[in-house]
Amino acid sequence: MIPTLQEIKDRVYADFQSYGYSAVGQEGAPETMLADHLANEELRTYTELDRKLKAKDPSRAVGLDLDALGISKGILRETASVPVDLTRQNVFFELKAGASTPQTIPQNTRLFTQSGVTYLTVESVTITDTGSTGRQYVNVRGGGEGASYNVKAGELTLHNYPDTNLISNNTLPIETGRTRETDVEYRPRVLRHWSILRGSNFEAVEAQLRSLPNVARLDIIPFQYGVGTVGVFVESTNPITGPALIAQVQAEAEASVATGTRIFVNYPEHLFLIGEVEVILTLNYTLDLVTPQVKQAVINYVNSLQRGETLVYRQLLSAIIGIDGIVDANFSTFQRGSYDVQNKRVQYIQNVNPSNLAATAEQKWVTSSEKITVCTPGTSV
């Protein structure tokens, strides 16, 4: 561990005083300026040495340094990619009966999902007839990089072509978008192929731990905290990874790895969503009728997010507005907190703007029914 500058200064000052330089520490004294210079140089040396050691240690290297270590073992980081569909038998346009023909749909026409994911056509197509007989398939690409642009079958139903008689759709999912692999995801793959991993059969240990009840995802990171240590990152099939599962994984891991290896079990930081949903209802629908459905829709969306996945505000609202009887919805109160797994309570609550909320690779969004309230305009609780 690198000492702080103050710790180094205290030691250097003590050394000077032991040699009779009693003025050290007094502002402006030559002894003080020399001691401060030596302390700063020592800290710089510590920092530079730590940086060089870190760059050669796959358990600590980050960014390009981790890439270099992975490449040396033939392990490449997965890069981000734009989803594309080149089947020519998937995404299609067709015109409703009664529409004028022929019509040419230009290149770069935008297609959308209900949640706002965008695709662009990469060529123009001409439709010469209405209905399925005039159907034209078209090549498309996602509007951006990453897995968030992947779509399921039947989702590309909206477009920006001016003729409302035009129908768009996709018969198959498009799942070729990839999100750049983070250091947290890439590091275990590098470590598995690094020569220093001898001493424990980590693949067998990982398989054993994955077989435990309620384990949804698990990563083993050898040497995460130095030589002789193993980090285990575990996620539960339940929204929150609780103490019972953590203790079970800890005990099983300690019984499986090589003697003398220290086990550190980690779990996601649970970011907790708290909010009040204001809904506008149609006639014949009451707040009591829709409240359970609204709460469940919010819970289903938030708790289904994977570790590191962003909470997309528009998608959250879409899940609510899709409920029968709800015309529109918004969050009149939008808060985030941190869930304390050991004490089972939400802490560090703060108000945030109703917008997209990001999560790091170690964080996961969760919520619960008691933390979501529902109201209509003028009835806020």
C-alpha positions as CSV (number, residue, x, y, z in Angstrom):
1,M,0.0,0.0,0.0
2,I,1.3,3.4,-0.9
3,P,1.8,5.7,2.2
4,T,0.2,9.1,2.1
5,L,2.2,12.2,1.7
6,Q,1.5,13.2,5.3
7,E,2.8,9.9,6.5
8,I,6.0,10.3,4.6
9,K,6.5,13.8,5.8
10,D,6.0,12.8,9.4
11,R,8.7,10.2,9.0
12,V,11.1,12.5,7.2
13,Y,10.6,15.3,9.7
14,A,11.3,12.8,12.6
15,D,14.5,11.7,10.8
16,F,15.6,15.3,10.5
17,Q,14.8,16.1,14.1
18,S,16.8,13.0,15.2
19,Y,19.9,14.5,13.6
20,G,19.4,17.8,15.4
21,Y,17.5,19.9,12.8
22,S,15.0,21.3,15.3
23,A,13.7,23.9,12.8
24,V,12.2,21.3,10.5
25,G,8.4,21.8,10.3
26,Q,8.6,25.5,10.7
27,E,7.2,27.3,7.6
28,G,9.9,28.8,5.4
29,A,12.8,27.1,7.2
30,P,15.4,25.6,4.8
31,E,15.2,22.3,6.6
32,T,11.4,22.2,6.1
33,M,11.7,22.9,2.3
34,L,14.3,20.2,1.9
35,A,12.3,17.7,3.9
36,D,9.1,18.5,1.9
37,H,11.1,18.1,-1.3
38,L,12.4,14.7,-0.2
39,A,8.9,13.6,0.9
40,N,7.4,14.6,-2.4
41,E,10.1,12.7,-4.3
42,E,9.6,9.6,-2.2
43,L,5.8,9.7,-2.9
44,R,6.5,10.1,-6.6
45,T,8.8,7.0,-6.5
46,Y,6.3,5.0,-4.6
47,T,3.5,6.0,-7.1
48,E,5.6,5.2,-10.2
49,L,6.8,1.8,-8.8
50,D,3.2,0.9,-7.9
51,R,2.1,1.9,-11.5
52,K,4.7,-0.3,-13.1
53,L,4.0,-3.3,-10.8
54,K,0.2,-2.8,-11.4
55,A,0.7,-2.9,-15.2
56,K,2.4,-6.3,-14.9
57,D,-0.2,-7.8,-12.4
58,P,-3.3,-9.1,-14.1
59,S,-5.2,-8.9,-10.9
60,R,-4.6,-5.1,-10.7
61,A,-3.9,-3.9,-14.2
62,V,-6.6,-1.7,-15.9
63,G,-7.4,-0.4,-19.3
64,L,-4.6,-0.8,-21.9
65,D,-2.3,-2.5,-19.4
66,L,-4.9,-5.2,-18.9
67,D,-5.3,-5.5,-22.6
68,A,-1.6,-6.0,-23.1
69,L,-1.5,-8.8,-20.5
70,G,-4.5,-10.5,-22.1
71,I,-3.1,-10.2,-25.6
72,S,0.1,-11.8,-24.4
73,K,-1.9,-14.9,-23.7
74,G,-4.1,-14.6,-26.8
75,I,-7.1,-13.4,-24.8
76,L,-8.7,-10.4,-26.6
77,R,-11.2,-8.0,-25.0
78,E,-14.7,-8.1,-26.7
79,T,-15.2,-4.8,-28.4
80,A,-18.4,-2.9,-29.0
81,S,-20.3,-3.5,-32.2
82,V,-23.3,-2.0,-34.0
83,P,-26.1,-4.6,-34.5
84,V,-26.7,-5.4,-38.1
85,D,-29.0,-7.7,-40.0
86,L,-27.9,-9.0,-43.4
87,T,-30.3,-11.8,-43.9
88,R,-32.6,-9.8,-46.3
89,Q,-35.4,-12.0,-45.0
90,N,-36.1,-10.3,-41.7
91,V,-36.9,-6.6,-41.6
92,F,-39.6,-5.6,-44.1
93,F,-41.9,-2.9,-45.4
94,E,-45.3,-3.3,-46.9
95,L,-48.2,-0.9,-47.8
96,K,-51.7,-1.2,-46.5
97,A,-54.5,-1.8,-49.0
98,G,-55.5,1.4,-50.8
99,A,-52.0,3.0,-50.6
100,S,-50.6,4.6,-53.7
101,T,-47.9,2.6,-55.5
102,P,-45.1,2.5,-56.4
103,Q,-43.3,4.1,-53.4
104,T,-39.5,4.2,-52.8
105,I,-38.4,4.0,-49.2
106,P,-35.1,5.8,-49.1
107,Q,-31.8,4.8,-47.5
108,N,-31.4,6.0,-43.8
109,T,-35.1,5.7,-43.1
110,R,-35.5,5.3,-39.4
111,L,-37.3,2.4,-37.7
112,F,-38.1,2.4,-34.0
113,T,-39.2,0.1,-31.2
114,Q,-41.9,1.2,-28.7
115,S,-39.1,1.8,-26.2
116,G,-37.2,4.1,-28.5
117,V,-34.4,1.8,-29.9
118,T,-33.5,3.1,-33.4
119,Y,-32.4,1.4,-36.6
120,L,-31.5,2.8,-40.0
121,T,-32.0,1.2,-43.4
122,V,-28.8,0.8,-45.3
123,E,-30.4,0.8,-48.8
124,S,-33.5,2.1,-50.5
125,V,-36.3,-0.3,-51.6
126,T,-39.3,0.2,-53.9
127,I,-42.7,-1.2,-53.2
128,T,-44.8,-1.9,-56.3
129,D,-47.9,-3.5,-54.7
130,T,-49.9,-3.4,-51.5
131,G,-50.2,-6.1,-48.9
132,S,-47.9,-9.1,-48.5
133,T,-47.5,-9.5,-52.2
134,G,-45.6,-6.1,-52.3
135,R,-43.6,-6.8,-49.2
136,Q,-39.9,-5.7,-49.5
137,Y,-37.2,-6.8,-47.2
138,V,-34.4,-4.4,-46.3
139,N,-30.9,-4.4,-44.7
140,V,-30.7,-2.4,-41.5
141,R,-28.1,-1.5,-38.8
142,G,-28.5,-0.3,-35.3
143,G,-28.5,3.4,-34.4
144,G,-25.5,2.8,-32.0
145,E,-23.1,0.3,-30.5
146,G,-23.9,-2.1,-27.8
147,A,-26.3,-4.9,-26.7
148,S,-28.9,-2.2,-25.7
149,Y,-29.6,-1.9,-29.5
150,N,-30.5,-5.6,-29.9
151,V,-34.2,-6.2,-30.5
152,K,-36.6,-9.0,-30.3
153,A,-38.8,-10.3,-33.1
154,G,-41.7,-8.0,-33.9
155,E,-40.3,-4.8,-32.2
156,L,-39.4,-2.6,-35.2
157,T,-43.0,-1.5,-35.8
158,L,-42.5,2.3,-36.0
159,H,-40.8,4.4,-38.6
160,N,-40.3,8.0,-39.8
161,Y,-41.6,7.6,-43.4
162,P,-44.3,10.2,-44.0
163,D,-46.9,7.8,-45.5
164,T,-48.9,6.3,-42.5
165,N,-49.9,3.4,-44.8
166,L,-46.4,2.0,-44.6
167,I,-46.0,-1.0,-42.2
168,S,-42.6,-2.1,-40.8
169,N,-41.7,-5.1,-38.8
170,N,-39.0,-7.7,-38.1
171,T,-39.8,-11.4,-38.1
172,L,-36.6,-12.4,-36.3
173,P,-34.6,-10.9,-33.4
174,I,-31.4,-9.0,-34.1
175,E,-28.8,-9.8,-31.5
176,T,-25.4,-9.0,-33.1
177,G,-24.8,-5.8,-31.0
178,R,-22.1,-6.2,-28.5
179,T,-21.1,-3.9,-25.5
180,R,-17.4,-3.4,-24.9
181,E,-16.2,-5.8,-22.3
182,T,-15.4,-4.0,-19.0
183,D,-12.2,-4.6,-17.0
184,V,-14.4,-6.4,-14.4
185,E,-15.7,-8.8,-17.1
186,Y,-12.4,-9.1,-18.9
187,R,-10.1,-9.7,-15.9
188,P,-11.4,-13.2,-15.0
189,R,-10.8,-14.4,-18.5
190,V,-7.2,-13.1,-18.5
191,L,-6.5,-14.5,-15.1
192,R,-7.7,-18.0,-16.0
193,H,-5.0,-18.2,-18.7
194,W,-2.2,-16.6,-16.7
195,S,0.6,-18.8,-15.7
196,I,0.4,-17.8,-12.0
197,L,-2.9,-19.5,-11.5
198,R,-1.4,-22.9,-10.7
199,G,-2.4,-24.2,-7.2
200,S,-6.2,-24.4,-7.4
201,N,-8.4,-25.9,-10.0
202,F,-10.4,-22.7,-10.5
203,E,-12.7,-24.1,-13.2
204,A,-13.8,-26.9,-11.0
205,V,-14.3,-24.6,-8.0
206,E,-16.3,-22.2,-10.2
207,A,-18.5,-25.1,-11.5
208,Q,-19.1,-26.2,-7.9
209,L,-20.1,-22.8,-6.7
210,R,-22.4,-22.2,-9.7
211,S,-24.3,-25.3,-8.8
212,L,-25.3,-23.9,-5.4
213,P,-29.0,-23.0,-5.0
214,N,-30.0,-19.4,-5.9
215,V,-26.6,-18.6,-7.7
216,A,-27.4,-16.8,-10.9
217,R,-24.0,-15.5,-11.9
218,L,-20.5,-16.0,-10.4
219,D,-17.0,-14.9,-11.3
220,I,-13.8,-16.1,-9.7
221,I,-10.9,-13.6,-9.7
222,P,-7.7,-15.2,-8.5
223,F,-5.2,-12.9,-6.7
224,Q,-7.7,-10.1,-6.6
225,Y,-6.2,-8.8,-3.3
226,G,-2.7,-10.1,-3.8
227,V,-0.9,-13.4,-3.8
228,G,-2.8,-16.2,-1.9
229,T,-6.2,-14.5,-2.3
230,V,-9.2,-15.3,-4.5
231,G,-12.1,-12.9,-5.1
232,V,-15.5,-14.4,-5.7
233,F,-18.2,-12.2,-7.2
234,V,-21.7,-13.7,-6.8
235,E,-25.2,-12.7,-7.8
236,S,-28.4,-14.3,-6.6
237,T,-31.4,-15.4,-8.6
238,N,-33.3,-13.0,-6.3
239,P,-33.2,-9.3,-6.9
240,I,-31.0,-8.8,-3.8
241,T,-28.0,-11.0,-3.0
242,G,-28.4,-11.6,0.7
243,P,-26.2,-12.6,3.6
244,A,-27.3,-16.3,3.6
245,L,-26.1,-16.9,0.0
246,I,-22.9,-14.9,0.6
247,A,-22.1,-17.1,3.7
248,Q,-22.9,-20.3,1.8
249,V,-20.6,-19.3,-1.1
250,Q,-17.8,-18.3,1.3
251,A,-18.0,-21.7,3.1
252,E,-18.1,-23.7,-0.1
253,A,-15.2,-21.7,-1.7
254,E,-13.0,-22.1,1.4
255,A,-13.6,-25.9,1.3
256,S,-12.7,-26.1,-2.4
257,V,-9.6,-24.0,-3.0
258,A,-6.0,-24.8,-2.1
259,T,-5.0,-24.8,1.5
260,G,-3.8,-21.3,2.7
261,T,-5.8,-19.4,0.1
262,R,-7.9,-16.6,1.5
263,I,-11.4,-16.2,0.0
264,F,-13.2,-12.8,-0.4
265,V,-16.8,-13.0,-1.5
266,N,-18.1,-9.9,-3.1
267,Y,-21.6,-9.1,-4.3
268,P,-23.3,-6.2,-6.3
269,E,-23.8,-2.8,-4.8
270,H,-27.6,-2.6,-4.8
271,L,-28.8,0.7,-6.0
272,F,-32.3,1.2,-4.8
273,L,-35.0,3.1,-6.7
274,I,-37.6,5.0,-4.7
275,G,-40.4,6.9,-6.4
276,E,-43.9,8.2,-6.6
277,V,-45.7,7.6,-9.9
278,E,-48.3,10.1,-11.0
279,V,-50.7,8.5,-13.5
280,I,-53.5,9.9,-15.6
281,L,-56.4,7.5,-15.9
282,T,-59.2,7.0,-18.3
283,L,-62.9,7.0,-17.2
284,N,-64.1,4.0,-15.2
285,Y,-60.6,3.3,-13.9
286,T,-59.7,4.1,-10.3
287,L,-56.3,4.6,-8.5
288,D,-57.0,1.6,-6.3
289,L,-57.6,-0.6,-9.4
290,V,-54.3,0.3,-11.2
291,T,-51.9,0.8,-8.2
292,P,-51.0,-2.9,-7.8
293,Q,-50.3,-3.2,-11.5
294,V,-48.2,0.0,-11.6
295,K,-46.1,-1.2,-8.7
296,Q,-45.6,-4.6,-10.3
297,A,-44.6,-3.1,-13.6
298,V,-42.0,-0.9,-12.0
299,I,-40.6,-3.9,-9.9
300,N,-40.6,-6.1,-13.0
301,Y,-38.6,-3.6,-15.1
302,V,-36.1,-2.5,-12.4
303,N,-35.4,-5.9,-10.9
304,S,-34.9,-7.5,-14.3
305,L,-32.0,-5.1,-15.1
306,Q,-28.6,-6.9,-15.2
307,R,-25.6,-5.8,-13.2
308,G,-24.1,-2.7,-14.9
309,E,-27.2,-2.0,-16.9
310,T,-28.6,1.5,-17.1
311,L,-32.1,2.2,-15.8
312,V,-33.7,3.8,-18.9
313,Y,-36.4,6.2,-17.8
314,R,-38.4,6.0,-21.0
315,Q,-38.5,2.2,-20.9
316,L,-39.6,2.4,-17.3
317,L,-42.5,4.8,-18.2
318,S,-43.4,2.5,-21.2
319,A,-43.9,-0.4,-18.8
320,I,-46.4,1.7,-16.8
321,I,-48.2,3.4,-19.7
322,G,-48.8,-0.1,-21.2
323,I,-51.3,-0.9,-18.4
324,D,-55.0,-0.7,-19.3
325,G,-56.6,2.5,-18.1
326,I,-53.4,4.6,-17.9
327,V,-53.2,7.4,-20.4
328,D,-49.9,8.9,-19.2
329,A,-47.5,8.6,-16.4
330,N,-44.5,10.4,-14.8
331,F,-42.5,10.3,-11.6
332,S,-43.4,13.1,-9.3
333,T,-40.7,11.9,-6.9
334,F,-37.6,10.1,-8.1
335,Q,-34.9,9.0,-5.6
336,R,-31.9,6.7,-5.5
337,G,-30.4,5.0,-2.4
338,S,-28.0,2.3,-1.5
339,Y,-29.3,-1.0,0.0
340,D,-27.4,-2.2,3.1
341,V,-27.6,-6.0,2.7
342,Q,-26.5,-6.7,6.3
343,N,-29.0,-4.4,8.0
344,K,-31.7,-4.8,5.3
345,R,-32.4,-1.1,4.9
346,V,-32.0,1.7,2.3
347,Q,-29.5,4.4,3.1
348,Y,-27.9,7.5,1.5
349,I,-31.2,8.4,-0.2
350,Q,-31.0,11.4,-2.5
351,N,-33.4,13.1,-5.0
352,V,-32.4,12.8,-8.6
353,N,-33.9,14.1,-11.9
354,P,-36.3,11.7,-13.6
355,S,-33.9,10.5,-16.3
356,N,-31.6,7.6,-17.2
357,L,-29.7,6.3,-14.2
358,A,-26.4,4.5,-14.9
359,A,-24.8,1.7,-13.0
360,T,-21.2,0.6,-12.9
361,A,-20.1,-3.0,-13.6
362,E,-20.4,-3.7,-9.8
363,Q,-23.8,-2.2,-9.3
364,K,-27.3,-3.4,-9.9
365,W,-30.7,-1.6,-9.7
366,V,-33.4,-3.0,-7.4
367,T,-36.7,-1.8,-5.9
368,S,-39.6,-3.1,-3.8
369,S,-43.4,-2.5,-3.5
370,E,-43.2,-0.5,-0.3
371,K,-40.8,2.0,-1.9
372,I,-43.1,2.8,-4.9
373,T,-46.2,4.8,-4.4
374,V,-48.8,5.7,-7.0
375,C,-51.0,8.8,-7.2
376,T,-53.1,10.9,-9.6
377,P,-52.6,14.6,-10.2
378,G,-53.4,16.5,-6.9
379,T,-53.4,13.4,-4.7
380,S,-49.7,13.1,-4.0
381,V,-48.9,11.3,-0.8
